[in-house]
């Protein structure tokens, strides 16, 4: 399976702080925002990742993440000249995806989901599309999913005024190899974008859309506003200081996955010798 991080857009809801830099490069406590979705993909065993960003920011992302080899992975880059919808990622990444399965994660979504790798393995994601459901108190702000006791999706509604459930759809999606063909068949919505909900509707009509409820104790954070960005930083800070463990640490996830060895981890830690981040990476070797 391959992975795509959609980190495009102008971040206009965060102006003026994102006028000159992508919001996905903004800090969420002690790491750039993009570290969190990247670490989520790597934690489920995805090593080939395409990062889609604004043409203005592509060199900044390359400078930060490189080609992925230092993490035992392979990172590629593509640009999205203007926001054309989430589903546009599959057209941009058509050649990258090829005939493989693909996971799409939004670059401003942060997941604290320690059991995600086991959940993905247990569900044996191969055919169709798979989404998550996260219980929220204000579902009318999100795409809402209704499903039966067998986790079969019954309906999807985008920001409904009268939601059927309290389960929102987070920005993490798993698709089979049919996704690029389906994306090519989509028509722009009234706002001129290729909507991810329209893509999911195709899988729903084929009875091949499945949902997994996120476990209690997990967290999904959207960092698209000033308040949510601050809340995400506070969440990570409290969690890390309380537990002494890091959230969204790409180096740690790659090391625990076996993509890099101890010597490679030490080289990465040396780069951060003057910060607590480097000391944390060194501590992983003694665990």
Protein Blocks (a to p, Z undefined) as FASTA:
>chain_A
ZZdddfedjolmmccklmmocfklpcehjacfklmmmmmmmmnopabdcddddfklmmmm
mmmnonolmnopacdddddfbaebjklmmmmmmmmnmmaccddddfkbccddfklmmmmm
mnopaehcdddddddfblmlpccddddfkopafbdcehifbdfbfcdcdfbdcddfklmm
mmmmpccdfkopacfklmmmmmmmnopaccddddehiacddfkbfklmmmmmmmmmmmmm
mnopaehilklmmmmnopacfklmmmmmmmmmmbmklmmmmmmmmZZ
